[in-house]
Amino acid sequence: MIQTLGISPRHVIVLSAPDTVLIERNLGKRIDPQTGEIYHTTFDWPPESEIQNRLIVPAGVSEGETARRLLEYHRDIVRILPSYPKILKVIPADQPCVDVFCQALTYVQTMHRSNAPFTPRVLLCGPMGSGKSLQAALLAQKYGLVNVCCGQLLKEAMADKSKYGEMIRPFFEKEMAVPDNIIMKVLRQRLDQQDCVERGWVLHGFPRDRDQARLMDGLGYKPNRVFFLNVPFDSIIERLTLRRTDPVTGERYHLMYKPPPTTEIQARLLQSPKDSEEQIKLRTDLFYRNSAELEEFYGRAITLNGDQDPYTVFEYIESGIINPLPKKVP
């Protein structure tokens, strides 16, 4: 329920004690009807006889009622705890309260936390060739975020032959766009996993237009940082049309930035049909036709010049994550 509401706890502490101890503690409770103060016959009995004489047994603390509530607790807790395998700490509560507090405080202070000042949910938008994949990898490495590439998710789902994979396969085979509702099912399955909830995520490849953004937003997946990487078309052409793959080794090269080491390798390199200038122009035009509405939907998005050294771009993105978002001018 907590995760459904978009609340992601950093630590989960369970205070555990034998039922016999809990029943004994509950049976000893007394309440002052005048002040509402709670006392205990064993651990916290008031010294004043006047207060002692007016204390009453609160409702719902009988042995039978306490046992019933404990049964409900044990039934529910076994379904809750598996949701937090990496952040769960069980502390024995049958010990002095000061010791319980010290153990809880130590756990909270020593738990690994991201370098980010909050749990980042980052969305990277930009045309193909704008460097989204590299920036996502850099963010994942530095801040421990889960790198969520939508296109890769779809390929993995199909390779796993899951129920979603079988739904996706016909569209891949016909080189058709996968429907938004199917994409969102695969994406939800990934973003709901514990690592995404705990560490945060960086998403790229979806959404590509306002309708997709609304769909994602309506299901509760709201990025708290959105970056648009703008790159001139000439630079995109240079980045993509010169990409090549070695069919023998699978190694990827770039004729300008990472040329093959030998003429023998260069002679056998192949270009993907998707890297032709015509295909790049079609996909880039499609992105920029939708980008204005997408930027409008994410009103506090940060637009960056992606036509720079990738580590310079990363510094700007990092600054946008660390620093508070500027207030929107009305």
C-alpha positions as CSV (number, residue, x, y, z in Angstrom):
1,M,0.0,0.0,0.0
2,I,2.8,2.4,0.9
3,Q,4.6,1.8,-2.5
4,T,1.3,2.2,-4.3
5,L,0.9,5.7,-2.8
6,G,4.4,6.5,-4.1
7,I,6.0,6.5,-0.7
8,S,9.4,4.7,-0.7
9,P,10.8,4.0,2.8
10,R,14.6,4.0,3.1
11,H,14.6,1.8,6.3
12,V,12.2,-0.7,7.7
13,I,12.5,-1.7,11.4
14,V,10.5,-4.4,13.0
15,L,10.3,-4.6,16.8
16,S,9.9,-8.2,17.7
17,A,9.0,-9.7,21.1
18,P,7.4,-13.0,22.2
19,D,3.6,-13.0,22.4
20,T,3.7,-13.8,26.1
21,V,5.7,-10.7,26.8
22,L,3.4,-8.5,24.6
23,I,0.3,-9.8,26.4
24,E,1.8,-9.2,29.8
25,R,2.8,-5.6,28.8
26,N,-0.7,-5.0,27.4
27,L,-2.5,-6.4,30.5
28,G,-0.5,-4.0,32.8
29,K,-1.6,-0.8,31.0
30,R,-3.7,1.7,33.0
31,I,-5.0,5.1,31.9
32,D,-5.7,8.3,33.9
33,P,-9.3,9.3,32.8
34,Q,-8.6,12.9,33.8
35,T,-5.3,13.5,31.9
36,G,-5.2,10.7,29.4
37,E,-1.8,9.7,30.7
38,I,-0.9,6.0,30.3
39,Y,0.8,4.1,33.1
40,H,1.9,0.5,33.7
41,T,1.5,-1.6,36.8
42,T,5.1,-3.0,36.4
43,F,7.2,-0.5,34.4
44,D,5.6,2.9,35.1
45,W,3.5,3.1,38.2
46,P,2.7,6.6,39.5
47,P,4.0,7.4,43.0
48,E,1.0,9.6,43.9
49,S,-1.8,7.6,45.6
50,E,-4.4,10.0,44.3
51,I,-3.5,9.1,40.7
52,Q,-3.2,5.4,41.5
53,N,-6.8,5.4,42.8
54,R,-8.4,6.8,39.7
55,L,-6.5,4.8,37.1
56,I,-8.7,2.5,35.0
57,V,-8.1,-0.4,32.6
58,P,-8.3,0.9,29.0
59,A,-10.6,-0.8,26.5
60,G,-9.2,-3.5,24.3
61,V,-6.3,-4.7,26.5
62,S,-7.9,-7.9,27.9
63,E,-5.9,-11.1,27.3
64,G,-8.5,-12.4,24.7
65,E,-8.5,-9.1,22.8
66,T,-4.7,-8.8,22.8
67,A,-4.4,-12.4,21.5
68,R,-6.9,-11.6,18.7
69,R,-4.9,-8.6,17.6
70,L,-1.7,-10.5,17.7
71,L,-3.1,-13.1,15.4
72,E,-4.1,-10.4,13.0
73,Y,-0.7,-8.9,13.2
74,H,1.2,-12.2,12.5
75,R,-1.2,-12.9,9.6
76,D,-0.5,-9.5,8.0
77,I,3.2,-9.0,8.7
78,V,4.3,-12.2,6.9
79,R,2.9,-10.6,3.7
80,I,4.5,-7.2,4.2
81,L,8.1,-8.1,5.2
82,P,9.1,-9.8,1.8
83,S,8.5,-6.4,0.1
84,Y,11.6,-5.0,1.9
85,P,14.3,-7.6,1.8
86,K,17.3,-5.2,1.5
87,I,16.2,-2.5,3.9
88,L,14.6,-4.6,6.7
89,K,16.0,-4.8,10.2
90,V,14.5,-6.9,13.0
91,I,15.3,-5.7,16.5
92,P,14.4,-7.7,19.7
93,A,12.1,-5.5,21.7
94,D,12.2,-7.6,24.9
95,Q,15.1,-5.4,26.3
96,P,15.4,-2.0,27.8
97,C,14.0,0.7,25.6
98,V,17.3,2.6,25.5
99,D,19.0,-0.4,24.0
100,V,16.2,-0.8,21.4
101,F,16.6,2.9,20.5
102,C,20.4,2.7,20.2
103,Q,20.2,-0.3,17.8
104,A,17.6,1.4,15.7
105,L,19.6,4.6,15.5
106,T,22.8,2.7,14.6
107,Y,21.0,0.9,11.7
108,V,19.5,4.0,10.3
109,Q,22.9,5.9,10.4
110,T,24.9,3.0,8.9
111,M,22.6,2.1,6.0
112,H,24.0,2.9,2.6
113,R,22.4,5.9,1.0
114,S,22.7,7.3,-2.4
115,N,24.9,10.4,-3.0
116,A,21.9,12.2,-4.3
117,P,20.0,14.5,-1.8
118,F,16.7,12.7,-2.5
119,T,15.6,9.5,-4.3
120,P,16.0,10.5,-8.0
121,R,13.5,9.5,-10.6
122,V,15.2,11.0,-13.7
123,L,13.8,11.2,-17.2
124,L,16.1,11.8,-20.1
125,C,14.5,13.0,-23.4
126,G,16.2,13.7,-26.7
127,P,16.4,12.6,-30.3
128,M,18.3,9.5,-31.2
129,G,22.0,10.2,-31.0
130,S,21.6,12.8,-28.3
131,G,23.6,10.8,-25.8
132,K,20.8,9.6,-23.5
133,S,22.2,6.1,-23.1
134,L,25.7,7.4,-22.0
135,Q,24.2,10.0,-19.6
136,A,22.0,7.3,-18.1
137,A,25.0,5.0,-17.6
138,L,26.9,7.8,-15.9
139,L,24.0,8.7,-13.6
140,A,23.5,5.0,-12.7
141,Q,27.2,4.6,-11.9
142,K,27.6,7.7,-9.8
143,Y,24.2,7.7,-7.9
144,G,23.4,4.0,-7.9
145,L,20.3,4.6,-10.0
146,V,18.7,1.8,-12.0
147,N,19.3,2.4,-15.7
148,V,15.9,1.8,-17.4
149,C,16.1,1.8,-21.2
150,C,12.6,1.2,-22.5
151,G,13.7,-0.3,-25.8
152,Q,16.0,-2.8,-24.0
153,L,13.2,-3.7,-21.6
154,L,11.0,-4.7,-24.6
155,K,13.8,-6.8,-26.1
156,E,14.5,-8.6,-22.8
157,A,10.8,-9.3,-22.3
158,M,10.6,-10.9,-25.7
159,A,13.8,-12.9,-25.2
160,D,12.5,-14.2,-21.8
161,K,9.4,-15.5,-23.6
162,S,7.2,-14.0,-20.9
163,K,3.5,-13.3,-21.4
164,Y,4.4,-9.7,-22.4
165,G,7.2,-11.0,-24.7
166,E,4.6,-13.0,-26.7
167,M,2.5,-9.8,-27.0
168,I,5.5,-7.8,-28.2
169,R,6.9,-10.3,-30.7
170,P,4.4,-9.7,-33.6
171,F,5.2,-6.0,-33.5
172,F,8.9,-6.6,-33.6
173,E,8.7,-9.1,-36.4
174,K,6.7,-6.7,-38.5
175,E,8.9,-3.7,-37.5
176,M,5.8,-1.9,-36.1
177,A,5.5,0.3,-33.0
178,V,4.6,-1.6,-29.9
179,P,1.3,-0.2,-28.5
180,D,1.6,2.2,-25.5
181,N,-0.5,0.0,-23.2
182,I,1.8,-3.0,-23.7
183,I,5.0,-0.8,-23.2
184,M,3.5,0.5,-20.0
185,K,2.8,-3.0,-18.6
186,V,6.5,-3.9,-19.2
187,L,7.7,-0.6,-17.8
188,R,5.5,-0.9,-14.7
189,Q,6.8,-4.3,-14.0
190,R,10.4,-2.9,-13.9
191,L,9.7,0.3,-12.0
192,D,7.8,-1.5,-9.3
193,Q,10.8,-3.7,-8.5
194,Q,12.5,-3.1,-5.2
195,D,15.7,-1.7,-6.6
196,C,13.9,1.0,-8.5
197,V,11.8,1.9,-5.4
198,E,14.8,2.0,-3.1
199,R,17.5,3.5,-5.2
200,G,15.6,5.5,-7.8
201,W,15.8,5.2,-11.6
202,V,16.9,7.0,-14.8
203,L,14.5,6.3,-17.7
204,H,15.1,6.9,-21.4
205,G,13.2,5.8,-24.5
206,F,9.8,6.5,-23.0
207,P,7.7,8.6,-23.0
208,R,8.1,10.0,-26.6
209,D,5.0,12.2,-26.7
210,R,2.4,13.9,-24.4
211,D,-0.1,11.0,-24.6
212,Q,2.6,8.6,-23.3
213,A,3.6,11.0,-20.6
214,R,0.0,11.4,-19.4
215,L,-0.3,7.6,-19.4
216,M,2.8,7.2,-17.2
217,D,1.8,10.1,-15.0
218,G,-1.7,8.7,-14.5
219,L,-0.3,5.5,-13.2
220,G,1.8,7.3,-10.6
221,Y,5.3,7.2,-12.3
222,K,6.2,10.8,-11.9
223,P,9.9,11.8,-12.6
224,N,11.2,14.5,-10.2
225,R,13.9,15.6,-12.7
226,V,13.4,15.8,-16.5
227,F,16.2,16.7,-18.9
228,F,15.9,17.5,-22.6
229,L,19.1,17.0,-24.6
230,N,19.1,19.2,-27.7
231,V,21.5,18.3,-30.5
232,P,21.7,19.9,-34.0
233,F,20.7,17.5,-36.8
234,D,24.1,17.8,-38.5
235,S,25.7,16.5,-35.3
236,I,23.2,13.6,-35.0
237,I,24.0,12.6,-38.6
238,E,27.7,12.6,-37.8
239,R,27.2,10.6,-34.7
240,L,25.0,7.9,-36.2
241,T,25.7,7.5,-39.9
242,L,29.4,6.7,-39.2
243,R,28.6,3.8,-36.8
244,R,29.6,0.4,-37.9
245,T,29.5,-3.2,-36.5
246,D,32.0,-6.0,-37.0
247,P,29.9,-9.1,-38.0
248,V,32.7,-11.4,-36.9
249,T,33.3,-10.1,-33.3
250,G,30.2,-8.0,-32.7
251,E,32.5,-5.1,-31.8
252,R,31.1,-1.6,-32.5
253,Y,33.1,1.1,-34.1
254,H,32.7,4.7,-35.2
255,L,34.6,5.8,-38.3
256,M,35.5,9.1,-36.7
257,Y,35.6,8.6,-33.0
258,K,36.5,4.9,-32.7
259,P,38.0,3.7,-36.1
260,P,38.8,0.0,-36.5
261,P,42.4,-0.9,-35.8
262,T,43.1,-2.6,-39.2
263,T,42.1,-2.3,-42.8
264,E,41.0,-6.0,-42.7
265,I,38.4,-5.2,-40.0
266,Q,37.3,-2.0,-41.7
267,A,36.6,-3.9,-44.9
268,R,34.1,-6.2,-43.3
269,L,32.2,-3.6,-41.2
270,L,28.5,-3.3,-41.7
271,Q,26.1,-0.4,-41.2
272,S,22.7,-0.9,-39.6
273,P,19.8,0.1,-41.8
274,K,18.6,2.3,-39.0
275,D,21.7,4.4,-39.2
276,S,21.0,5.5,-42.8
277,E,20.6,9.3,-43.2
278,E,17.0,8.8,-44.4
279,Q,15.9,6.8,-41.3
280,I,17.7,9.2,-39.0
281,K,15.9,12.2,-40.5
282,L,12.5,10.5,-40.2
283,R,13.0,9.6,-36.5
284,T,14.5,12.9,-35.6
285,D,11.7,14.8,-37.2
286,L,9.2,12.7,-35.3
287,F,10.9,13.5,-32.0
288,Y,10.9,17.2,-32.6
289,R,7.3,17.2,-33.7
290,N,6.3,15.9,-30.3
291,S,9.0,17.5,-28.1
292,A,7.2,20.9,-27.7
293,E,4.1,19.3,-26.2
294,L,6.3,16.9,-24.1
295,E,8.3,19.9,-22.7
296,E,5.0,21.7,-22.0
297,F,3.7,18.7,-20.1
298,Y,6.9,18.5,-18.0
299,G,6.8,22.2,-17.2
300,R,9.8,22.3,-14.9
301,A,12.1,20.3,-17.3
302,I,15.7,21.4,-17.8
303,T,16.8,21.9,-21.4
304,L,20.5,21.3,-22.1
305,N,22.9,21.6,-25.1
306,G,23.8,18.0,-25.8
307,D,26.2,18.9,-28.5
308,Q,29.2,19.1,-26.1
309,D,31.7,16.8,-24.5
310,P,29.6,14.1,-22.8
311,Y,31.2,14.7,-19.4
312,T,30.4,18.4,-19.7
313,V,26.8,17.5,-20.4
314,F,26.9,15.2,-17.3
315,E,28.1,18.0,-15.1
316,Y,25.0,20.1,-16.1
317,I,22.7,17.1,-15.5
318,E,24.3,16.5,-12.1
319,S,23.9,20.1,-11.2
320,G,20.2,19.9,-12.1
321,I,19.9,16.9,-9.7
322,I,21.8,18.3,-6.8
323,N,20.4,21.8,-6.8
324,P,16.8,22.7,-6.2
325,L,14.7,23.3,-9.2
326,P,14.2,27.0,-10.1
327,K,10.8,28.4,-9.3
328,K,8.6,28.7,-12.3
329,V,7.9,32.3,-13.3
330,P,4.1,32.8,-13.6
